[in-house]
Amino acid sequence: MTLRKTLGTVAAVLVAGAALAYANRLTLLQYSLGWYTDIQHPRGPTQKVPWQAGPATASKPLAERPPNIIVILADDMGFNDVTTHGGGYAALGAPTPHIDGIARDGVRFAQGYAAAPICTVSRAALMTGRYPWRFGVEFTPTPGAMSRVAEKLYADPDRIYPIIVDKTRASQSKAFNDLGMPASELTVAELLKERGYHTLHIGKWHLGSTPEMRPNNQGFDETLFMESGLYLPQESPDVVNSKQDFDPVDRFLWPNMRFGVSYNRDKTSLANWFTPPKYLTDYFTDEAVAAIKQNKNQPFFMYLAHWGVHTPLQASKADYDALPNIPDHRRRVYAAMVRSVDRSVGRVLQTLKDEGLDDNTIVIFTSDNGAPNYIGLPEVNQPYRGWKLTLFEGGLRVPYVAQWPGHIAPGSVYAAPVSNIDILPTVVAAAGGKVPTDRVMDGVNLLPFLQGQKSGHAATAQAARPLFWRDGPYRAVQSGGWKLIHAERPAKDWLFNLQADPTEKNNLASQQADKLAELSALLAAHHANMPAPLWPSFLEMPVMIDKTLDKKQTRDDEYTYWVN
């Protein structure tokens, strides 16, 4: 009898537990990625990164060596986050003097575009000099678990347009780590390595995490790899957090992101994740400085891909405390994060100067896309409309500056539209190399125009060419000062004369039938015969074009859908 009662009690507890788990299944799924990470990738203590030592002495004088090349990529940094363009947070005590200094000592690209309004696609374009949909990278990798929690996370009675989830497609998607850039693509690191460069990656990758797709198999000799997405543990006394309860992305990130990096994973004793010793932006900068010093006697290419200023919003306490005049907590955290990225740029530039390398180093600073509306800060992309995830200028126009002393005139302003597809052909040419001829290359070598080798002023000499963007059926083209955005949800075209209307306020689609037809034909021709995406989209998210996510929506608000 006692055994029967015991078994009955156990069964009742199991049934109750199962019922409780079922009732809270979405909450469990929301936390599942973080729990899986903790089990699969326990983080070890801080490790010293063993950067490979270059030659003890240089074989040639600096002036006779090909230039060192450093690309610093910020994450989700909006056009108005820097003071380079006359905006930014200078009045709030957070200017960006070091980013501004690159423009002062080199060139500011007045129409600097990201190749996509989202991380992975934009980064694949930078790495290859090609539109990524040419090789099937069209959507940003998204965990399949998101399909089961997205609607719950996005639910809000004040939101008019629903999130749309195709759970069948989500079930067909590959594992998150398997989504990325195929190894058959030739990267800027591979092309520079052929020219004798030592190649270094520090920070975010987001182009796949299988051994075939990680940086070490894509041309990088060394990689300090951001494995997850916290700047510091949430409970650290050295961090100040800002959580946005209205943001579904934020609510997914906080329980699932961890604080960990790896070095040359699968190749060294540091293959496992380990814990950085300090705030992530500062840590990546420390390591960039150390790697520059190790390679001062040989040509090197460094891709410093910061996580800042991507969510989750976390500032170092030191930076937060330095901005007491900003009363709004969220804005203060964000401005402090911008401050840390700018300080990183300054420290890299100062190290080049201290090591005598600054006169023969190309430094490029830009962002992977515009800032998002889901952080609830309306000024981040001003004066442009739209946000990350949209094909309006706010999602695509980014800070974009470069310097190369003796080759780019200080204080230059480059007026023609450029994109991060142009980085590869430009720096490969500077290194004396050539771009591949066995595939379509979309980027342009900007050096002849920056150096005045072509007739005309550098600001106007570049030949006109269209720029394209693609996100499933959501597409855009900019050509000859005009821009067309085509969406299927809602079924709408936006046509803008950017020369007369750079902030895209006046939709001329119903008034300029000939121009609409011309740009529609350009779109159709470009996208004809493109391969299928390497993985399917399963999520469509509405984005209000003129409002941050925390604002009440009305039927009069213009909106678009991001396809992923």
Buried (B, 14 or more C-beta within 10 A) or exposed (E): EEEEEEEEEEEEEEEEEEEEEEEEEEEBBBBBBBEEBEEEBEBEEEBEBEBEEBEEEBEEEBEEBBBBBBBBBBBBBBBBBBBBBEBBBBEBBBBBBBBBBBBBBBBBBBBBBBBBBBBBBBBBBBBBBBBBBBBBBBBBBBBBBBBBBBBBBBEEEEBBBEBBBBBEBBEEBBEBBBBBBBBEBBBBBBBBBBBBBBBBBBBBBBBBBBEBBBBBBBBBBBBBBBBBBBBBBBEBEEBBBBBBEBBBBBBBBBBBBBBBBBBBBEBBEBEBBBBBEBBBBBBBBBBBBBBBBBBBBBBBBBBBBBBBBBBBBBBBBBBBEBBEEBEEEBBBBBBBBBBBBBBBBBBBBEBBEEBEBBBBBBBBBBBBBBBBBBBBBBBBBBBBBBBBBBBBBBBBBBBBBBBBBEBBBEEBEBBBBBBBBBBBBBBBBBBEBEBBEEBEBBBBBBBBBBBBEEEEEBBEBBEEEBBBBBBBBBBBBBBBEBBBBBBEBEEBBBBBBBEEEBBBEEBBBEEBEEBBEBBBEBBEEBBEEBEEBBBBBBBBBBBBBBBBBBBEBEEEBBBBBBBB
